[in-house]
Amino acid sequence: MIRALVFDFDGLILDTEEPIYRSWLEVYEAHGEDLPFERWVQIVGSTQAGFHPQHHLEERLGRPLPKEVLDRRIGRRTEMILAQRVLPGVLQRLDEAREMGMKIGVASSSTGEWVRGHLARLGILDRFDCMRCRDDVEHAKPEPDLYVAVIDCLGVSAAEAIAIEDSPNGVTAAKRAGMRCVAIPNNITARLDLSQADLVLRSLAEVTVAQLLERLTRTP
């Protein structure tokens, strides 16, 4: 019996992934450099990868980026994120899960301040029973620590919870925690390999929670 749903945040509840990427892409283009997508995607859904866009660009340029450039980049990121709405189907699935008596959690490789701040701004922070972020565990995704911490907090076993993710790093973390995982790619992660997931959907608007559970039980 499934008793809990655990959501990733970035790129799944709110599309922060593309604004973050676009804001760095603009900086690279302004300096006549290419931002290698294959390097960028290593850090999607994780803080563990070695690629750092600022350090990489500074190495290419042979000098530090001025503070005003970095501040402007953050301003553009914020501007683009604030223009985003909760992604399709998320609110409906949260309501359905609550009506079904399920517990709801968040497992995010971002900081707690980042996740809570956005969820509060969107007016949905109180819909989640438990949240664990990268400052709560020793290792972020793709290690399983975040998911293990959330299901422990929710008081359910890995077999009783489903993870909903958008990135290969997130899917790997959920599977390592022993959970079934649904992947819903966004514009950034649509080009990546999500085949480890038990089910891949285009959007949470595609299925009700009941349909999602039924499709997962049919998955070999």
N, C-alpha and C positions, 0 to 999 in steps of 0.2 A: 504494500500500500504506500502510495506517495503522500507524504505529509508536509513537504516543504518545497518551495521554489527558491533558488538562489540566483540572483541577477548580477552580472557584471554591470559596471556603470558606463565608463567611457565608450562611446560608439554603439552602445546597446540601449540605454535609457535616454541618453542625450548624445547627439553627434558632436562630441568634442574632438574626435580624431581628425576630421578633415580641417577644421579651423587651425588646429595645432600644426598640422602638416603645411597648410597653405601659408600660414604666417611665416614659417621658416623658409618655404619655397620663395616667397617674396624677398626675403633678406638675401638668399643665395643669388637670385636673379639680379638684384640691385648691385651685387658685387661681381657680376659676370661669371658666376660659378654654377655648376650643376649640383643639385641635391640628389644623390643616388637613391632611387626608390628601393632598390634591393637591400641597401643598408638601413634605410629608414624603417622598413617593416620589421626589422629585428627587434625594435623597441616597442612595437605596438602591443599593448596589453601586458607589458613587463617593464621592470626597472633593472633587470639583470644583464641585458645585453651591453656590449662594450661601446656601441656607437653613441656619440653625443654630438648633435648637430652644431652646437656652438664651437666646441673644441675642434671638430672636423673642419669647419670653415676657417677658423683662425689658423689652423695648420696650413691650409691651402693658401691663405693670404699672407702668412708669415708675420701676422701682427694681431693684437687683440681687437675685438670689436668694440667700438665706443659705447659707453653706457646709453647714450641717446638712441643708438640703433637697437639695442636690446630692449630698452623701455618701449620704443615704438612697436617692436615686434609683439610684446606682451599686450600692448594696447590694441593692436589689430586682432590678435587671438581673442581677446575679451570681446571686442566688438562683434566678431563673427559668431562666437558662442552665444552671446546674448540674443542674437537674431534667431537662434534655433529653438524649436519647440520639442517637447517630449516626442520621441520617435513613435511611429504608428503602431497601435495595438498595445502599447505598454500599459496605459491606464486601464483599459478594458480587462487585460489579463490580471492585473493587480486586483481589480474589483472582484473578478470571478474567483480568483484563488482565495480571497478573504471570505467570500460567500460559501465556499466549499470547506471552510475551516482550516485551510492550509496556513502554515507559517511562511513568512517571506523574509529573505535576507539579501544582503548585498556583499559581494566579495570583490574588492577593487585593488589594483596595484597602485592607484593614486593615493594621495594623502587623505586622511580623514577630514581635514579642513576643506579640501577641494570638493570632495564628494558631498559632505554634509551641507556645505554652503550652496552648492547647486541644487540639491534636493530641497532644501529649505526655500530657496528662491522660487523653485517651480511649484511649491506648495504640496509636495508629496513625501516629505521626510517622515511624517508620522505613519506612513503606510508600511514601513519596514520594521520588523520585530528585532532585527539584529544587523549590525554592519561591522565588517572587519576590513581594514585598509592596510596599506603597506607599513604604516607606523605601529601596527598592532602585532606584527609577526616578524620572525627573523628573516624569512625569505619570501619575496613576492613571487608571482607567477613567472615562469611555468612550474615552479615548485608547488606542492599541494597545500602548503601551510594555511593560506587564506581560506580555502574551502573547508579544511579540517576545523579551523577555528570557528567558522560560521555554523557548521552543522552541530558542533559541540555546544555553541551558544544557543542554538534553536532547540537542542535536546532531541535531535533525530539522528538516525544512522545514515551512512552514505547511501545505502540501498533505498532509503525512504525519501531521498531528496534528488531533485533535478537541477542541474546547473544550466543557465542560459548565457551563452557567450557569443562574442563576435570575432575573436582572434585565435590563431593556432596556439599561442602561448596560454590563453585562457582555457581552451579546450584541453590542452595537455595537463594543466593544473587540476582541472575537474576530474579527468580520468585517473590521474595519479592518486587522487583522494578517494577513488573507488565509486565515483558518482556517474550516473548517466548524464549526457550533455547534449543540449540542442544548440546548434550554431546558427546565428543569423548575421551574415556578413553585411558590412556597410560599404560605402564607396571605396574606402581604403583597403579593407580586408577581402573584398570580393575577388581579388586576384590571387589570394593566398590559398594554401592547401588546408581545408577544414575537414578532410576525410576521416580524421579520428573521431569526429562527433558521431553520436548515435543517430542524429537526424539533423538535416540542414534545411532551413526555411529561408525564403526571401524576406519575410517580415513577420513580426508577431501579430500583425493584423490578419494573417492567413488563416489562423486557427483559434478556436476557443481553447481554454485550458483543458476541458474535457476531451476535445479532439486531439490535443497534443498528447495527453496521457494515453489515449487509445492508439495513436500512431507509434508511440514509443513501445508499447507492449507488443505490437506486431513486428517490431524490429528484431531480427534474429540476434 
